[in-house]
Amino acid sequence: MGWDDALLIHRAAENYQGVALMVRDPVLMSLAAAWPQVKRRKVGDLPKRSLMSSQEIIEAMWRETSIDFDDWAQLAQVEPLHVHQGYRALRGNGIILPDGTLNHLADSVLKKEAAGQLLNQFGIKPGEMKK
């Protein structure tokens, strides 16, 4: 089993509670949006699955992942202290995953938020794009 297979259940989870926490905090939104671009590397191999639960597998994957927190702070344009606090919140609530992906609900929310802000910047109201 590779990393993608092991993370599929977490990426596909219906994580409404975690996403609800993320959308309440602009720093968490910025950190989540930047997460796929953050420099990270695997520092070890995926553990043998044996009798490990899904939660044990993802924890092992996090232990084998090295994250460039300074890079993340620059990409998200937030203070380094906020990156470490946000990391704990996003990781603990299943929003970010060690391979650089996001939970699918968080990803959808971020895409819709970005699209809405872009349309607003151009002064386009919802529904005008269909004309």
C-alpha positions as CSV (number, residue, x, y, z in Angstrom):
1,M,0.0,0.0,0.0
2,G,1.4,3.4,-1.0
3,W,0.9,6.8,0.5
4,D,-2.0,7.6,-1.8
5,D,-3.9,4.5,-0.9
6,A,-3.4,5.1,2.8
7,L,-4.6,8.7,2.7
8,L,-7.7,8.1,0.5
9,I,-10.0,7.5,3.5
10,H,-8.8,10.7,5.1
11,R,-9.0,12.8,1.9
12,A,-12.5,11.6,1.2
13,A,-13.8,11.9,4.8
14,E,-17.0,14.0,5.3
15,N,-15.2,16.3,7.7
16,Y,-17.8,19.1,8.3
17,Q,-16.6,19.9,11.8
18,G,-13.0,20.4,10.8
19,V,-14.0,22.5,7.8
20,A,-16.3,24.6,10.0
21,L,-13.4,25.5,12.2
22,M,-11.2,26.3,9.3
23,V,-13.7,28.8,7.7
24,R,-14.1,30.7,10.9
25,D,-10.4,31.7,10.9
26,P,-8.7,33.6,8.1
27,V,-5.3,32.4,9.2
28,L,-6.4,28.8,8.9
29,M,-7.9,29.5,5.5
30,S,-4.6,31.0,4.3
31,L,-2.6,28.1,5.7
32,A,-4.8,25.5,4.2
33,A,-4.8,27.3,0.8
34,A,-1.0,27.4,0.8
35,W,-0.6,23.8,2.0
36,P,-0.3,22.0,-1.4
37,Q,2.6,24.3,-2.3
38,V,4.6,23.9,0.9
39,K,8.0,22.3,0.7
40,R,7.9,18.9,2.4
41,R,9.7,15.6,2.1
42,K,9.2,12.1,3.2
43,V,12.0,11.2,5.6
44,G,11.1,7.6,5.9
45,D,9.1,4.8,4.3
46,L,5.5,4.1,4.9
47,P,5.2,1.6,7.8
48,K,4.1,-1.9,7.1
49,R,0.3,-2.0,7.3
50,S,0.0,-5.2,9.4
51,L,-2.7,-4.6,11.9
52,M,-2.5,-0.8,12.1
53,S,-5.7,1.3,12.1
54,S,-6.2,4.1,9.6
55,Q,-5.4,6.6,12.3
56,E,-2.2,4.8,13.3
57,I,-1.1,4.8,9.6
58,I,-1.7,8.5,9.2
59,E,0.2,9.3,12.4
60,A,3.1,7.2,11.2
61,M,3.0,9.1,7.9
62,W,3.1,12.4,9.7
63,R,6.2,11.3,11.7
64,E,7.9,10.5,8.4
65,T,7.2,13.9,6.9
66,S,9.4,16.9,7.2
67,I,7.8,20.3,6.7
68,D,9.4,23.7,5.8
69,F,7.5,25.9,8.2
70,D,9.3,29.1,7.1
71,D,8.3,28.4,3.5
72,W,4.7,27.8,4.6
73,A,4.7,31.2,6.5
74,Q,5.9,33.0,3.4
75,L,3.5,31.3,1.1
76,A,0.5,31.9,3.4
77,Q,1.8,35.4,4.4
78,V,1.3,34.7,8.1
79,E,3.6,35.0,11.1
80,P,5.7,31.9,11.9
81,L,4.0,31.5,15.3
82,H,0.7,31.3,13.5
83,V,2.0,28.6,11.2
84,H,2.9,26.3,14.1
85,Q,-0.5,26.9,15.8
86,G,-2.4,26.5,12.5
87,Y,-0.5,23.3,11.7
88,R,-1.7,21.7,14.9
89,A,-5.2,22.8,14.3
90,L,-5.3,21.8,10.6
91,R,-3.6,18.5,11.1
92,G,-5.5,17.6,14.3
93,N,-8.8,18.3,12.5
94,G,-7.9,16.3,9.4
95,I,-7.8,19.2,7.0
96,I,-4.3,18.8,5.8
97,L,-2.6,15.5,4.9
98,P,1.1,14.6,4.9
99,D,1.3,14.3,1.1
100,G,0.4,17.9,0.6
101,T,-3.3,17.3,-0.2
102,L,-6.4,18.5,1.7
103,N,-9.6,16.9,2.8
104,H,-12.0,17.1,-0.1
105,L,-14.5,19.3,1.7
106,A,-11.8,21.8,2.7
107,D,-10.5,21.8,-0.9
108,S,-14.0,22.6,-2.2
109,V,-14.5,25.4,0.3
110,L,-11.2,27.0,-0.6
111,K,-11.9,26.8,-4.4
112,K,-15.4,28.3,-3.9
113,E,-14.0,31.1,-1.7
114,A,-11.2,31.9,-4.2
115,A,-13.7,32.0,-7.1
116,G,-16.1,34.2,-5.1
117,Q,-13.3,36.6,-4.2
118,L,-12.0,36.7,-7.8
119,L,-15.5,37.5,-9.2
120,N,-15.9,40.2,-6.5
121,Q,-12.6,41.8,-7.5
122,F,-13.9,42.1,-11.1
123,G,-17.3,43.4,-9.9
124,I,-19.1,40.3,-11.4
125,K,-22.2,39.4,-9.5
126,P,-23.3,35.7,-9.1
127,G,-25.2,34.6,-12.2
128,E,-23.7,37.2,-14.6
129,M,-21.2,34.7,-15.9
130,K,-24.0,32.6,-17.5
131,K,-25.1,35.4,-19.8
